[in-house]
């Protein structure tokens, strides 16, 4: 429980700092739990649930506060509007206080053998994008263009190839980059602006993917 809720409105800054200092984290993450490091986030295995992951912003990186805001925005905006959306979006459970800072709790995406799902980047780099996967990728792109969910960032490392155990099939899913980064949330106010931004994201991602495939 966040002990700050127990402080009156007239509390001094020193009181708030003191309470923050003694407040114990709800979840302790260790190096043994660390399974991946991205450009701005650590990914930990949830120490008490093998089906969950914890994402934490890497301390000391450039624009740290901005990345913390992204953590909150992802959780707020990663909400499917229909059943189709839920097929192509990673499920986020919420936020948790940890000894590494605030963390996102997310459902782990896996392959058929229960190993963590590979990213589109990994598949392209290892020359594993066969015709079947490319067809599924095109289906994912079609969903991305048509969904009303706001996704501000799409790249080869935030798309994973995951196994759906219920439907017994693979599909590509987006795992972060949700919401509008702008101050006035213009993508929420204008459908045309939202569509233009998505096309920009898609073109940039395809350009990077083609470059990666040519270098692999």
C-alpha positions in Angstrom: 0.0 0.0 0.0 1.3 3.5 -0.8 1.8 5.1 2.6 1.6 8.6 1.1 -2.2 8.2 1.1 -2.1 8.3 4.9 -0.5 11.8 5.0 -2.7 14.8 5.5 -2.9 17.6 3.0 -0.9 19.8 5.3 2.1 17.5 5.5 5.5 19.0 5.0 7.9 18.0 2.2 10.2 16.6 4.9 7.4 14.3 6.1 6.7 13.1 2.6 10.4 12.4 2.0 10.6 10.5 5.3 7.7 8.3 4.5 9.0 7.6 1.0 12.3 6.6 2.6 10.8 4.1 5.0 8.2 2.7 2.5 9.0 -0.8 1.6 8.5 -2.0 -2.0 5.8 -4.5 -2.6 7.9 -6.6 -4.9 11.6 -7.4 -4.7 13.4 -8.0 -8.1 16.8 -9.6 -8.3 19.4 -10.1 -11.0 18.3 -13.7 -11.2 14.8 -12.5 -12.3 16.3 -10.3 -15.1 15.6 -11.9 -18.5 16.1 -9.0 -21.0 17.3 -5.4 -21.4 15.8 -3.1 -24.0 16.8 0.4 -24.9 15.0 1.9 -21.9 13.5 -0.9 -19.9 14.5 -4.0 -18.0 12.3 -7.0 -18.3 12.1 -9.2 -15.2 10.4 -12.5 -14.6 7.7 -12.0 -12.0 9.3 -13.8 -8.9 6.0 -15.3 -7.8 4.2 -16.0 -11.1 5.8 -17.7 -14.1 3.1 -16.4 -16.4 3.9 -12.7 -15.7 6.7 -10.3 -16.5 7.7 -7.0 -14.9 8.9 -4.1 -17.0 10.9 -1.4 -15.2 12.5 1.8 -16.7 16.4 1.6 -16.5 17.6 4.1 -13.9 19.8 6.9 -15.1 18.9 6.7 -18.8 18.2 9.9 -20.9 14.7 11.2 -20.5 14.1 8.9 -17.5 11.0 10.9 -16.3 9.5 10.8 -19.8 10.0 7.0 -19.9 8.3 6.7 -16.5 5.3 8.6 -17.9 5.2 6.1 -20.7 5.0 3.2 -18.2 1.8 4.8 -16.8 0.4 5.7 -20.2 0.9 2.2 -21.6 -1.1 0.7 -18.8 -3.9 3.4 -19.1 -4.1 3.1 -22.9 -3.5 -0.6 -23.5 -7.2 -1.5 -23.5 -8.7 -3.4 -26.3 -12.0 -2.0 -27.7 -13.2 -5.4 -29.0 -12.2 -9.0 -29.1 -10.1 -8.6 -32.2 -8.0 -5.9 -30.5 -7.3 -8.3 -27.7 -5.8 -10.8 -30.1 -3.1 -8.5 -31.2 -2.2 -6.6 -28.0 -0.2 -7.9 -25.1 -2.3 -7.9 -21.9 -1.2 -5.5 -19.2 -2.4 -6.2 -15.6 -1.3 -3.0 -13.9 1.5 -1.3 -12.0 3.5 -2.5 -8.9 6.0 -0.8 -6.7 9.3 -2.6 -6.8 12.8 -2.1 -5.4 13.8 -1.1 -9.0 11.1 1.5 -9.3 7.5 1.4 -10.5 6.9 -1.6 -12.8 4.4 -2.8 -15.4 2.9 -6.2 -14.8 2.3 -7.9 -18.1 1.2 -11.3 -19.2 4.2 -13.2 -20.7 3.9 -13.9 -24.4 5.5 -17.3 -25.3 6.1 -19.7 -28.1 4.5 -23.2 -28.5 7.2 -24.6 -26.2 6.6 -22.0 -23.5 9.8 -20.1 -24.2 9.5 -16.3 -24.3 8.2 -15.2 -27.7 10.7 -13.9 -30.2 10.5 -10.4 -31.5 10.1 -9.5 -35.2 13.6 -8.1 -34.9 15.0 -11.5 -33.8 13.0 -13.4 -36.5 14.3 -11.1 -39.2 17.9 -11.1 -37.9 17.9 -15.0 -37.8 16.3 -15.3 -41.2 13.2 -17.0 -39.8 10.6 -14.9 -41.6 9.1 -17.5 -43.9 6.0 -17.1 -46.1 3.7 -18.3 -43.3 5.0 -15.7 -40.9 4.9 -12.9 -43.5 1.2 -13.7 -44.1 0.5 -13.4 -40.4 2.5 -10.2 -40.3 0.3 -8.7 -43.0 -2.7 -9.7 -41.0 -1.2 -7.9 -38.0 -0.6 -4.8 -40.2 -4.2 -4.8 -41.4 -5.4 -4.9 -37.8 -2.9 -2.1 -36.8 -4.2 0.2 -39.6 -7.8 -0.3 -38.8 -7.9 -0.4 -35.0 -9.0 2.6 -33.0 -6.5 1.8 -30.3 -3.9 4.6 -30.2 -0.4 3.2 -30.8 2.4 5.8 -31.0 5.3 3.5 -31.7 5.7 0.5 -33.9 9.1 -1.1 -34.5 10.7 -4.5 -34.9 11.4 -4.9 -31.2 7.9 -4.2 -29.9 6.2 -6.8 -32.1 6.4 -10.4 -30.9 5.4 -13.7 -32.5 3.3 -15.4 -29.9 1.5 -18.7 -29.5 -2.3 -18.6 -28.8 -2.9 -21.8 -26.8 -6.7 -21.4 -26.9 -6.8 -21.1 -30.7 -3.7 -23.2 -31.3 -2.1 -20.8 -33.6 0.7 -18.1 -33.8 0.1 -14.4 -34.4 2.1 -11.2 -34.1 1.3 -8.9 -31.2 2.3 -5.4 -30.1 3.7 -5.2 -26.6 4.1 -1.4 -25.9 4.0 2.0 -27.4 0.3 2.7 -26.5 -1.3 6.1 -26.2 -0.6 9.6 -27.5 2.6 11.3 -26.5 1.4 14.8 -27.3 0.3 17.2 -24.6 -3.2 17.8 -26.1 -3.8 14.1 -27.1 -4.6 15.1 -30.7 -4.9 11.5 -31.8 -7.9 11.1 -29.6 -9.5 14.2 -30.9 -9.0 13.6 -34.6 -9.4 10.3 -36.4 -7.6 11.6 -39.5 -4.6 12.6 -37.4 -4.6 9.2 -35.7 -4.7 7.5 -39.1 -1.8 9.6 -40.5 0.3 8.9 -37.4 -0.3 5.2 -37.8 0.7 5.2 -41.5 3.9 7.1 -40.5 4.7 4.5 -37.8 4.0 1.6 -40.3 6.2 3.1 -43.1 9.0 3.7 -40.7 8.8 0.2 -39.3 8.7 -1.4 -42.8 11.7 0.7 -43.8 13.7 -0.6 -40.8 12.5 -4.2 -41.4 13.6 -4.1 -45.0 17.0 -2.8 -44.0 17.3 -5.5 -41.4 16.4 -8.2 -43.9 18.9 -6.9 -46.4 21.7 -7.0 -43.8 20.8 -10.4 -42.4 
